[in-house]
Amino acid sequence: MSDEQERLRGLLARGLDGDEAAYRGFLDGLVVRLRAFLRRRLTRAPDEVEDLLQEILLAVHNQRHSYDPAQPLTAWLHAIARYKLVDCLRRRGRRELLHDALDDAPELLAAADEEARDARRDLAKLLQTLPPRQRLPIECVKLEGLSVAEAAHRLAMSESAVKVGVHRGLKALAAKIRDDA
């Protein structure tokens, strides 16, 4: 492990223990590394580098609790950065992707496609554990992107019932996921 990686790992560990200055140092060091990583990969979209950098930093911050100090820091960071980069590339479209100097794009997209299939399968299994009054509103609103009014019309439910179904269903799913973890 390089000295810089070890330094960042130490800063993150101290930051997770409540040292705000160390956490800020971790994020500052991370910005430099991530910006270079993104600039090399988004040569045709340099205007997206800063936006994507902010998305990655936010994801790192939100997922900091998931970092396992026994694992390499770079693997954890790379996974987060890779997912955000793939999301960005998908938003831009595969057509533009072909013109970028992204040396590992096929592997990234293949892995992301497989992970997405696995996630859809897992989500379908989880949703099947819910009663229809929770499952159907989630499928309509969260998966199909219907408005609450559209879902209410389709399901012959009131808008309030749809909102309650979504809320209770998501709460039940979160509890199931926590219990499984």
Backbone bond lengths (Angstrom), bond angles and torsions (degrees), N, CA, C in turn:
res aa  C-N    CA-C-N  psi(-1)  N-CA   C-N-CA  omega(-1)  CA-C   N-CA-C  phi
1 M - - - 1.442 - - 1.530 108.25 -
2 S 1.331 116.63 134.98 1.454 120.23 -178.15 1.521 110.44 -71.42
3 D 1.333 114.90 161.88 1.466 120.50 178.85 1.528 110.91 -60.53
4 E 1.341 115.71 -39.74 1.468 119.85 -179.66 1.527 110.63 -64.92
5 Q 1.308 117.34 -42.71 1.463 120.70 178.19 1.531 110.55 -62.75
6 E 1.313 115.70 -42.30 1.470 119.92 179.42 1.521 110.42 -65.57
7 R 1.331 116.87 -38.61 1.470 120.92 178.13 1.528 110.37 -63.36
8 L 1.340 116.60 -46.19 1.463 120.19 179.16 1.530 111.20 -63.36
9 R 1.311 115.90 -40.05 1.464 120.76 179.30 1.539 110.13 -61.78
10 G 1.319 116.19 -43.88 1.462 120.11 178.16 1.513 112.29 -64.33
11 L 1.340 116.27 -41.40 1.467 119.82 178.40 1.525 110.81 -63.30
12 L 1.334 116.71 -42.41 1.458 119.63 179.02 1.530 110.42 -63.51
13 A 1.313 116.94 -44.50 1.471 120.29 -179.52 1.527 110.41 -59.13
14 R 1.332 116.60 -44.77 1.464 119.70 178.77 1.524 110.72 -67.06
15 G 1.339 115.38 -37.24 1.462 119.75 178.00 1.518 111.91 -63.61
16 L 1.323 116.21 -40.24 1.462 119.99 178.29 1.522 111.72 -66.87
17 D 1.324 116.16 -23.07 1.465 120.94 176.66 1.522 112.37 -86.54
18 G 1.340 117.09 3.31 1.456 120.56 175.31 1.514 116.02 107.50
19 D 1.316 119.07 0.83 1.467 122.05 179.75 1.533 108.60 -81.70
20 E 1.336 115.79 99.80 1.458 120.71 -176.29 1.523 112.70 -63.07
21 A 1.314 117.32 -39.48 1.469 120.67 -179.60 1.532 110.01 -64.51
22 A 1.313 117.65 -39.91 1.470 120.87 178.59 1.519 110.13 -66.36
23 Y 1.329 117.14 -40.84 1.464 120.39 -179.91 1.524 110.15 -64.94
24 R 1.328 115.81 -40.61 1.471 120.07 177.42 1.536 109.73 -62.82
25 G 1.337 117.06 -41.56 1.463 121.31 176.79 1.516 111.42 -62.02
26 F 1.326 117.05 -39.51 1.462 121.39 176.23 1.522 110.39 -60.32
27 L 1.330 116.95 -48.98 1.469 120.24 -178.94 1.530 111.00 -64.25
28 D 1.330 117.48 -40.65 1.463 120.33 178.65 1.527 111.16 -61.75
29 G 1.327 117.04 -43.85 1.459 120.59 177.92 1.512 111.90 -66.08
30 L 1.316 115.41 -35.56 1.459 120.65 179.65 1.525 111.38 -67.54
31 V 1.325 116.73 -38.29 1.469 121.39 179.96 1.526 110.61 -56.24
32 V 1.319 116.58 -45.56 1.470 120.50 -177.96 1.528 110.54 -61.05
33 R 1.313 115.93 -47.17 1.472 120.41 -178.45 1.525 111.52 -66.39
34 L 1.335 116.68 -44.49 1.464 120.26 -177.69 1.519 111.99 -67.61
35 R 1.319 117.21 -39.98 1.461 120.21 -179.54 1.533 110.11 -60.53
36 A 1.315 117.12 -43.49 1.467 120.64 178.18 1.528 110.48 -64.49
37 F 1.320 116.95 -44.13 1.468 122.67 178.17 1.520 110.48 -56.72
38 L 1.341 117.00 -46.74 1.463 121.38 -176.87 1.528 112.40 -72.15
39 R 1.314 117.29 -38.01 1.469 119.68 179.52 1.523 111.54 -62.96
40 R 1.339 116.56 -35.66 1.468 119.88 178.23 1.522 111.30 -68.02
41 R 1.309 117.21 -28.89 1.456 120.35 -174.06 1.522 114.05 -98.77
42 L 1.303 117.78 -20.95 1.463 120.78 -178.66 1.524 110.50 -114.05
43 T 1.311 116.27 51.41 1.460 120.21 -176.50 1.529 112.49 -64.05
44 R 1.322 117.38 -28.99 1.461 120.47 179.72 1.528 112.60 -91.75
45 A 1.298 117.33 -0.83 1.464 120.74 179.83 1.525 109.96 -140.64
46 P 1.349 117.13 58.09 1.466 119.23 -177.21 1.531 113.08 -61.80
47 D 1.332 116.80 -24.09 1.455 120.25 179.36 1.530 112.32 -69.90
48 E 1.324 117.57 -16.62 1.462 120.98 179.92 1.525 112.85 -89.56
49 V 1.326 117.20 -10.95 1.463 120.63 -175.30 1.524 111.56 -58.82
50 E 1.318 117.84 -50.17 1.465 120.48 -176.20 1.522 112.07 -67.09
51 D 1.340 116.60 -39.61 1.467 119.12 177.94 1.525 110.58 -63.14
52 L 1.314 116.11 -45.58 1.457 120.24 -179.80 1.530 110.84 -66.41
53 L 1.306 116.33 -37.35 1.461 120.73 176.86 1.531 110.23 -58.29
54 Q 1.323 116.42 -44.52 1.463 120.39 178.90 1.530 111.22 -64.71
55 E 1.334 116.79 -39.69 1.473 120.22 177.41 1.528 110.60 -60.94
56 I 1.323 116.21 -43.17 1.466 120.44 -178.76 1.519 110.29 -66.53
57 L 1.337 116.68 -44.51 1.467 119.41 179.25 1.529 111.16 -61.08
58 L 1.319 116.16 -40.22 1.457 119.98 178.08 1.533 110.26 -64.33
59 A 1.333 116.73 -42.25 1.465 120.27 178.46 1.526 110.96 -64.40
60 V 1.320 116.93 -41.47 1.473 120.53 177.72 1.531 109.21 -60.50
61 H 1.328 115.74 -45.48 1.466 119.41 -179.90 1.533 110.73 -62.78
62 N 1.328 116.62 -45.91 1.457 120.34 -178.03 1.532 112.78 -68.11
63 Q 1.328 116.67 -27.72 1.466 120.56 -177.65 1.529 112.72 -102.55
64 R 1.315 117.74 8.90 1.465 120.44 -175.93 1.524 112.46 -56.51
65 H 1.322 116.72 -29.77 1.464 120.24 178.69 1.532 112.18 -66.41
66 S 1.334 116.68 -20.11 1.470 119.93 -176.89 1.529 112.54 -87.94
67 Y 1.321 117.41 -5.73 1.464 119.50 179.91 1.523 110.13 -70.08
68 D 1.321 115.43 128.61 1.460 122.31 178.25 1.524 107.36 -102.84
69 P 1.337 118.21 111.06 1.469 121.02 -177.90 1.530 113.42 -58.49
70 A 1.321 117.92 -18.18 1.469 120.53 178.54 1.532 111.30 -77.51
71 Q 1.326 117.17 -14.30 1.464 122.13 -179.59 1.534 109.90 -101.48
72 P 1.327 116.13 157.27 1.469 118.95 178.03 1.531 111.69 -63.26
73 L 1.301 115.52 134.76 1.460 120.74 179.12 1.521 110.65 -61.38
74 T 1.324 117.11 -40.72 1.465 119.80 -175.98 1.525 111.87 -63.95
75 A 1.315 118.64 -33.98 1.467 120.51 179.28 1.527 109.91 -66.00
76 W 1.312 116.56 -42.94 1.465 121.35 179.34 1.530 110.42 -64.54
77 L 1.325 116.21 -47.10 1.462 120.38 179.57 1.521 111.50 -64.50
78 H 1.327 116.88 -41.52 1.462 120.77 -178.93 1.522 110.66 -62.81
79 A 1.314 117.47 -39.22 1.460 120.34 179.55 1.524 110.31 -62.11
80 I 1.312 117.23 -45.92 1.464 121.06 179.71 1.522 110.12 -63.37
81 A 1.333 117.14 -48.41 1.467 121.26 -179.05 1.524 110.64 -61.83
82 R 1.321 116.61 -41.48 1.466 120.78 -178.73 1.527 110.89 -62.42
83 Y 1.335 117.66 -45.30 1.460 120.01 -179.83 1.527 111.06 -62.58
84 K 1.311 116.61 -42.07 1.461 119.54 179.70 1.527 111.40 -67.71
85 L 1.331 116.98 -37.96 1.455 121.01 177.58 1.524 110.63 -64.84
86 V 1.304 117.37 -43.54 1.456 120.98 178.47 1.523 110.22 -62.46
87 D 1.347 117.47 -42.21 1.460 120.26 176.59 1.523 110.79 -58.23
88 C 1.310 116.32 -43.57 1.464 121.77 179.44 1.525 110.62 -62.20
89 L 1.312 116.14 -46.16 1.461 120.16 -179.39 1.518 111.41 -64.50
90 R 1.291 116.92 -37.29 1.473 119.64 177.65 1.521 110.90 -66.82
91 R 1.331 116.56 -38.73 1.468 119.29 177.75 1.524 110.29 -61.81
92 R 1.320 116.01 -37.93 1.464 120.58 -179.33 1.515 111.25 -75.12
93 G 1.304 117.22 -25.55 1.460 121.22 179.21 1.508 111.57 101.39
94 R 1.306 114.76 146.30 1.461 121.08 -178.54 1.526 112.01 -62.62
95 R 1.297 117.36 -29.33 1.462 120.49 -178.18 1.530 110.94 -60.47
96 E 1.340 115.53 -48.56 1.461 119.14 177.57 1.518 111.27 -65.88
97 L 1.302 116.25 -32.30 1.458 120.99 -179.28 1.521 110.80 -57.17
98 L 1.310 116.62 -37.59 1.458 120.12 -177.40 1.518 112.39 -63.49
99 H 1.307 117.36 -20.85 1.459 120.84 -177.98 1.517 113.49 -96.95
100 D 1.303 117.72 -4.42 1.458 121.06 179.29 1.522 111.12 -85.47
101 A 1.310 114.81 152.07 1.466 119.95 174.70 1.523 107.90 -85.88
102 L 1.297 115.64 69.76 1.457 121.77 -178.34 1.513 107.09 -112.86
103 D 1.321 115.41 94.36 1.455 120.23 -171.39 1.513 114.13 -63.62
104 D 1.321 117.82 -28.05 1.453 118.23 -177.54 1.523 112.65 -112.00
105 A 1.323 118.26 23.04 1.457 121.40 -178.22 1.524 112.99 -59.86
106 P 1.328 120.45 -45.99 1.468 118.10 -178.80 1.531 112.12 -59.71
107 E 1.327 116.90 -40.59 1.460 119.39 179.22 1.522 111.12 -67.49
108 L 1.342 115.32 -40.37 1.456 119.10 179.35 1.517 110.95 -62.27
109 L 1.339 115.82 -47.21 1.450 119.26 -177.71 1.518 111.58 -68.84
110 A 1.322 117.84 -38.88 1.461 120.55 178.70 1.523 109.85 -62.61
111 A 1.316 116.40 -45.57 1.469 120.14 179.32 1.520 110.00 -64.25
112 A 1.324 117.05 -41.82 1.459 120.37 -179.39 1.523 110.82 -66.56
113 D 1.343 117.90 -39.50 1.455 120.53 178.03 1.521 110.91 -62.89
114 E 1.321 116.96 -43.03 1.462 121.04 179.01 1.527 110.23 -64.99
115 E 1.324 116.14 -42.97 1.461 120.20 179.09 1.526 110.58 -64.51
116 A 1.334 116.51 -37.84 1.462 120.14 179.01 1.529 110.48 -65.49
117 R 1.335 117.00 -41.08 1.471 120.25 176.80 1.523 110.62 -61.55
118 D 1.326 115.70 -45.01 1.464 119.97 179.24 1.527 110.38 -62.14
119 A 1.318 116.03 -42.11 1.464 120.06 -179.42 1.523 110.93 -64.94
120 R 1.334 116.98 -41.59 1.469 120.23 178.20 1.530 110.79 -62.28
121 R 1.334 115.94 -42.34 1.468 120.37 178.94 1.527 110.20 -63.05
122 D 1.342 116.79 -46.08 1.457 120.62 -179.90 1.531 111.39 -63.81
123 L 1.328 115.66 -40.70 1.456 119.80 179.15 1.523 110.45 -64.40
124 A 1.322 117.16 -41.85 1.465 120.19 178.95 1.525 110.63 -60.69
125 K 1.330 116.91 -41.73 1.475 120.07 177.72 1.524 110.84 -62.76
126 L 1.338 116.42 -44.57 1.464 120.02 179.34 1.528 111.40 -62.86
127 L 1.335 115.79 -43.97 1.463 119.28 -178.68 1.522 111.61 -62.15
128 Q 1.325 116.89 -33.84 1.467 120.03 -179.63 1.523 111.96 -65.14
129 T 1.318 117.61 -18.39 1.466 120.24 179.08 1.528 111.80 -80.13
130 L 1.320 116.88 -11.49 1.468 120.59 -178.61 1.521 111.06 -89.82
131 P 1.318 116.28 151.97 1.470 118.68 173.05 1.532 109.35 -69.09
132 P 1.330 117.25 154.30 1.473 120.56 -177.02 1.527 114.59 -54.63
133 R 1.342 118.17 -33.95 1.470 120.14 -178.48 1.526 112.14 -67.83
134 Q 1.315 117.71 -14.24 1.463 121.76 174.69 1.527 110.12 -105.38
135 R 1.321 116.33 -43.39 1.455 120.63 -176.09 1.534 112.12 -63.89
136 L 1.313 117.46 -48.71 1.469 120.57 -175.32 1.532 113.16 -63.35
137 P 1.339 119.10 -44.29 1.474 117.75 176.04 1.535 112.89 -61.77
138 I 1.325 117.36 -37.81 1.472 119.62 177.51 1.524 110.01 -63.48
139 E 1.323 116.57 -45.26 1.474 119.66 -179.67 1.527 111.11 -60.36
140 C 1.321 116.35 -43.36 1.466 119.92 -178.10 1.534 112.49 -69.56
141 V 1.327 115.90 -51.14 1.472 120.45 -172.67 1.523 112.33 -80.03
142 K 1.324 116.57 -48.51 1.462 119.64 -172.91 1.524 113.45 -87.10
143 L 1.324 117.75 -33.28 1.465 119.06 -176.56 1.523 112.71 -96.90
144 E 1.333 116.92 -40.50 1.463 119.48 -179.55 1.520 112.67 -89.92
145 G 1.338 116.83 -16.53 1.457 120.65 177.32 1.518 114.67 80.97
146 L 1.322 117.21 18.17 1.459 119.57 177.35 1.523 110.10 -71.95
147 S 1.305 115.70 154.20 1.463 119.29 173.44 1.522 107.75 -73.75
148 V 1.314 116.20 165.75 1.456 120.33 178.65 1.534 109.43 -61.09
149 A 1.324 116.64 -40.69 1.474 120.47 179.61 1.531 110.90 -63.44
150 E 1.329 116.96 -43.64 1.464 120.27 179.04 1.526 111.26 -64.03
151 A 1.329 116.20 -42.05 1.466 120.27 179.08 1.528 109.88 -64.93
152 A 1.329 117.09 -41.58 1.458 120.58 179.21 1.527 110.67 -60.38
153 H 1.318 115.82 -43.73 1.473 120.14 178.95 1.527 110.49 -63.19
154 R 1.323 117.51 -47.66 1.467 121.69 -177.92 1.529 111.30 -62.92
155 L 1.329 117.25 -40.35 1.462 121.72 -174.48 1.531 113.45 -91.84
156 A 1.323 116.07 -0.81 1.466 121.60 -177.52 1.536 110.13 55.41
157 M 1.329 114.67 46.65 1.463 122.08 178.21 1.519 107.77 -125.04
158 S 1.305 117.03 162.80 1.460 119.74 173.39 1.531 108.32 -76.03
159 E 1.307 116.17 159.00 1.469 119.81 178.01 1.523 110.56 -61.71
160 S 1.308 116.68 -37.84 1.471 120.23 177.94 1.521 110.54 -62.53
161 A 1.325 116.73 -42.42 1.467 120.32 179.83 1.529 110.75 -63.56
162 V 1.327 116.94 -36.53 1.467 120.41 177.73 1.531 109.66 -65.17
163 K 1.326 116.25 -47.13 1.474 119.93 179.51 1.524 111.24 -60.59
164 V 1.317 116.67 -44.10 1.464 120.79 179.52 1.527 109.89 -64.71
165 G 1.340 116.60 -42.42 1.464 120.38 179.25 1.517 111.68 -60.49
166 V 1.329 116.45 -44.17 1.466 120.37 178.58 1.526 109.93 -62.87
167 H 1.306 116.49 -48.45 1.469 120.61 -177.74 1.525 111.35 -60.97
168 R 1.309 116.81 -50.42 1.465 120.19 -178.21 1.528 111.38 -66.49
169 G 1.327 115.68 -38.11 1.465 119.34 179.24 1.519 111.99 -64.85
170 L 1.328 116.63 -45.32 1.464 119.78 178.67 1.526 111.18 -64.34
171 K 1.320 116.04 -37.13 1.462 120.08 177.69 1.534 109.96 -64.89
172 A 1.326 116.93 -42.40 1.467 121.00 178.84 1.529 110.76 -65.29
173 L 1.340 116.89 -41.22 1.471 120.20 178.29 1.526 110.93 -63.06
174 A 1.320 116.26 -43.21 1.471 119.76 179.22 1.520 110.34 -60.84
175 A 1.311 117.24 -40.86 1.458 120.96 179.12 1.528 110.79 -64.74
176 K 1.329 117.17 -41.77 1.467 121.46 178.83 1.534 110.64 -62.97
177 I 1.322 115.89 -41.97 1.464 120.08 -179.69 1.529 110.19 -65.65
178 R 1.333 116.45 -43.67 1.461 120.40 177.93 1.519 111.22 -60.94
179 D 1.323 116.27 -42.86 1.471 120.68 -179.97 1.512 111.44 -64.38
180 D 1.339 117.24 -37.22 1.465 121.03 179.77 1.526 111.68 -71.53
181 A 1.337 115.14 -30.71 1.468 118.99 -179.51 1.497 108.58 -76.81
